[in-house]
Amino acid sequence: MTISLVVPSVLTLYHGVVAQMEKVKHLRKLVVTVRDSLKQRFLGIFIRMHMAYSEDPEDTPFHNQVYVAASVLDPNLKLAWIDQDGIDDYNIDEKDEIIQEIRCE
């Protein structure tokens, strides 16, 4: 696994867990705990994708721009992971804003 797969993998895991929340009946607390743990451990990625907020984002884990940059610069990924898993739940204006931020970095 290379650094370019960190952001797409985390976002795919997160969306998979969120999708299971609606289907799970007996282990709902486990699914919620996994979702919250992913968000806490990879908070910097979620902040960069406008999926979370922090007062001091520089102190959050995985906030370094190298993770997003590596994903964008990987010739196999480019920006495809944004449309696929990254920010499906946001409107088109916010998607364009995030893509512009990534290009600026």
C-alpha positions as CSV (number, residue, x, y, z in Angstrom):
1,M,0.0,0.0,0.0
2,T,1.3,3.4,-0.9
3,I,0.6,6.8,0.6
4,S,-1.6,7.6,-2.4
5,L,-4.2,5.1,-1.2
6,V,-4.6,6.5,2.3
7,V,-7.3,9.1,1.6
8,P,-9.4,7.0,-0.9
9,S,-9.2,4.0,1.5
10,V,-10.3,5.9,4.5
11,L,-13.2,7.6,2.7
12,T,-14.3,4.3,1.2
13,L,-14.3,2.6,4.6
14,Y,-16.2,5.5,6.2
15,H,-18.9,5.5,3.5
16,G,-19.2,1.7,3.8
17,V,-19.7,1.9,7.5
18,V,-22.2,4.7,7.2
19,A,-24.1,2.7,4.6
20,Q,-24.3,-0.3,6.9
21,M,-25.7,1.8,9.8
22,E,-29.1,1.7,8.1
23,K,-29.1,-2.0,7.6
24,V,-27.7,-3.2,11.0
25,K,-30.2,-4.1,13.7
26,H,-28.3,-5.8,16.5
27,L,-24.8,-4.4,16.2
28,R,-25.7,-0.8,15.7
29,K,-23.5,0.4,18.6
30,L,-20.5,-1.4,17.1
31,V,-21.1,0.3,13.7
32,V,-21.4,3.7,15.4
33,T,-18.2,3.1,17.3
34,V,-16.3,2.2,14.2
35,R,-17.7,5.2,12.4
36,D,-16.7,7.6,15.2
37,S,-13.3,5.9,15.5
38,L,-12.5,6.4,11.8
39,K,-13.5,10.0,12.1
40,Q,-11.4,10.6,15.2
41,R,-8.3,8.8,13.9
42,F,-8.3,10.4,10.5
43,L,-9.8,13.7,11.4
44,G,-7.4,15.7,9.2
45,I,-8.6,13.9,6.1
46,F,-12.2,14.6,6.9
47,I,-11.4,18.3,7.6
48,R,-9.7,18.6,4.2
49,M,-12.8,17.0,2.5
50,H,-15.1,19.4,4.4
51,M,-16.7,16.5,6.2
52,A,-15.6,17.7,9.7
53,Y,-14.5,20.8,11.5
54,S,-11.9,21.5,14.1
55,E,-10.8,24.7,15.9
56,D,-7.2,23.8,15.5
57,P,-6.9,21.6,12.3
58,E,-3.1,21.7,12.3
59,D,-3.0,19.4,15.4
60,T,-5.3,16.8,13.9
61,P,-3.9,13.4,12.7
62,F,-3.5,13.1,8.9
63,H,-4.0,16.8,8.3
64,N,-0.8,17.1,6.2
65,Q,-1.5,17.9,2.6
66,V,0.8,15.2,1.4
67,Y,-1.9,12.5,1.7
68,V,-4.3,14.3,-0.6
69,A,-1.6,15.4,-2.9
70,A,-0.3,11.9,-3.3
71,S,-3.7,10.6,-4.1
72,V,-4.2,13.3,-6.8
73,L,-0.7,12.8,-8.3
74,D,-1.1,9.0,-8.5
75,P,-1.7,8.3,-12.2
76,N,-4.1,5.5,-11.4
77,L,-6.3,7.6,-9.1
78,K,-6.0,11.3,-10.1
79,L,-9.4,12.9,-9.1
80,A,-11.6,9.8,-9.7
81,W,-11.7,9.0,-5.9
82,I,-13.4,12.3,-5.2
83,D,-16.4,11.5,-7.5
84,Q,-16.5,7.9,-6.4
85,D,-16.2,8.0,-2.6
86,G,-14.9,11.3,-1.4
87,I,-17.7,13.7,-1.4
88,D,-20.8,12.1,-3.0
89,D,-23.1,13.7,-0.4
90,Y,-22.2,17.3,-1.2
91,N,-23.7,19.6,-3.8
92,I,-21.8,20.3,-7.0
93,D,-20.6,23.8,-5.8
94,E,-18.8,22.3,-2.8
95,K,-17.3,19.5,-4.9
96,D,-15.8,22.2,-7.2
97,E,-14.5,24.1,-4.3
98,I,-12.7,21.1,-2.8
99,I,-11.2,20.2,-6.2
100,Q,-10.0,23.8,-6.6
101,E,-8.4,23.7,-3.1
102,I,-6.6,20.4,-4.0
103,R,-5.3,21.9,-7.2
104,C,-4.0,25.0,-5.4
105,E,-2.1,22.9,-2.9
